[in-house]
Amino acid sequence: MHSLLKRQIRKYLPEDLKAHPEMESFLEAVEKSYENFDDKFSMLHRASAISSDELFEANKSLQKEALQQKSILVSLENAIRSLRENLNDEKTIKIQDEFNTEELATYISNLASQVSEMSTEKDKLLSSLENQNESLNNYAQMVSHDLKSPIRNINALMSWIMEDEKDKFSDVSKENCSLVSENLTKMDKLISGILKHATMGETEEHKVSFSLEDSLKDIEQTIYVPENITFEYNEELPEMFFERARLEQLFMNLFTNAVTATEHVDKGVIKIGYEPDDTYWKFSVSDNGKGIPEKHQKGIFEMFKKLETANNATGIGLAIVKKIAVLYEGDVRLESEENVGTTFYITLKKNS
């Protein structure tokens, strides 16, 4: 035992005990009780430190779990709110730190049942819509055939009458017969246009690789182009992998529209532009023709909308252009100024 400790103990002992023969044995016993005290204290300190670290880590884990639970609750509340809004459910459930899990489970189950019922109803409506579309397309084809056949017969008869009786007809009668023939041709084109618009997207066409410039120049050779009109093509028109027939149908309608707009101009110019893009094919068709008045621009892509009645326009061409663009998840818009010209901008999604 430390000498100072012995001294302090003896200091407070009564005199009779100080000289007691067993006192030395007592002091030795006290001394033994203090053996390895430092080691034991060190072990206790280390144990306390380890326990503190474990508690700290456990506390961190609990905090992290609490945050995750809170995030889950917020997400669940948002999901329920979204479902409630879509289902027009006026019942309100506010998820807090403490909530009735049974009530929440029941509420979510009811919402899920409503969603399931809506999905079933949607499938029925889609099936019904598909059947109606099929019926309408069949009807359009039947009506097209039944109307075009007599129209062509009448036109042929008018041509024979004109040929056989031309010497007996007056100039006025000849002119009237020509007008009849022109209107029959126009009606035939109108019926064909309606059928194309009605069945657009029904037939699946395989994609092929082709040069857009070659395709557009073929269209230029196919349609009527007056000598006063020239076509100018962007030098970087792409090689495309696309449904060629539909794309050519789109550009043929735009080219025909541009030719009609510029046929009165001394030097009509139709320009085809291209803008590279990773997601969309982006094209433009510009002309320096008569332009489109602002009051007509809004409805120009609607069926049977046309600016003039004196030509052979059916008012379906731009509606078909719009439908093709929408079919490929794109769009078509225009910028135009009277007596300056018009530009149509077309976007078609590449992987649609």
Secondary structure as the mmCIF struct_conf table of DSSP 4:
data_model
#
loop_
_struct_conf.conf_type_id
_struct_conf.id
_struct_conf.beg_label_comp_id
_struct_conf.beg_label_asym_id
_struct_conf.beg_label_seq_id
_struct_conf.end_label_comp_id
_struct_conf.end_label_asym_id
_struct_conf.end_label_seq_id
HELX_RH_AL_P HELX_RH_AL_P1 SER A 3 LYS A 11
TURN_TY1_P TURN_TY1_P1 TYR A 12 TYR A 12
BEND BEND1 LEU A 13 LEU A 13
HELX_RH_AL_P HELX_RH_AL_P2 GLU A 15 LYS A 18
TURN_TY1_P TURN_TY1_P2 ALA A 19 ALA A 19
TURN_TY1_P TURN_TY1_P3 PRO A 21 GLU A 22
HELX_RH_AL_P HELX_RH_AL_P3 MET A 23 SER A 33
TURN_TY1_P TURN_TY1_P4 TYR A 34 ASN A 36
HELX_RH_AL_P HELX_RH_AL_P4 PHE A 37 ASN A 86
TURN_TY1_P TURN_TY1_P5 LEU A 87 ASN A 88
BEND BEND2 ASP A 97 GLU A 98
HELX_RH_AL_P HELX_RH_AL_P5 THR A 101 GLU A 165
TURN_TY1_P TURN_TY1_P6 LYS A 166 LYS A 168
BEND BEND3 PHE A 169 PHE A 169
HELX_RH_AL_P HELX_RH_AL_P6 ASP A 171 THR A 199
TURN_TY1_P TURN_TY1_P7 MET A 200 GLU A 202
BEND BEND4 THR A 203 THR A 203
STRN STRN1 VAL A 208 SER A 211
HELX_RH_AL_P HELX_RH_AL_P7 LEU A 212 THR A 222
BEND BEND5 ILE A 223 ILE A 223
TURN_TY1_P TURN_TY1_P8 GLU A 227 ASN A 228
STRN STRN2 ILE A 229 TYR A 233
TURN_TY1_P TURN_TY1_P9 GLU A 235 GLU A 236
HELX_LH_PP_P HELX_LH_PP_P1 LEU A 237 PRO A 238
STRN STRN3 GLU A 239 PHE A 242
HELX_RH_AL_P HELX_RH_AL_P8 ARG A 244 THR A 262
TURN_TY1_P TURN_TY1_P10 GLU A 263 HIS A 264
BEND BEND6 VAL A 265 VAL A 265
TURN_TY1_P TURN_TY1_P11 ASP A 266 LYS A 267
STRN STRN4 GLY A 268 GLU A 275
BEND BEND7 ASP A 278 THR A 279
STRN STRN5 TYR A 280 ASP A 287
BEND BEND8 GLY A 289 LYS A 290
HELX_RH_AL_P HELX_RH_AL_P9 GLU A 294 GLN A 297
TURN_TY1_P TURN_TY1_P12 LYS A 298 PHE A 301
BEND BEND9 GLU A 302 GLU A 302
TURN_TY1_P TURN_TY1_P13 MET A 303 PHE A 304
BEND BEND10 LEU A 307 LEU A 307
BEND BEND11 THR A 309 ASN A 312
BEND BEND12 GLY A 315 GLY A 315
HELX_RH_AL_P HELX_RH_AL_P10 GLY A 317 LEU A 327
TURN_TY1_P TURN_TY1_P14 TYR A 328 GLU A 329
STRN STRN6 ASP A 331 GLU A 337
TURN_TY1_P TURN_TY1_P15 GLU A 338 VAL A 340
STRN STRN7 GLY A 341 LYS A 349
TURN_TY1_P TURN_TY1_P16 LYS A 350 ASN A 351
#
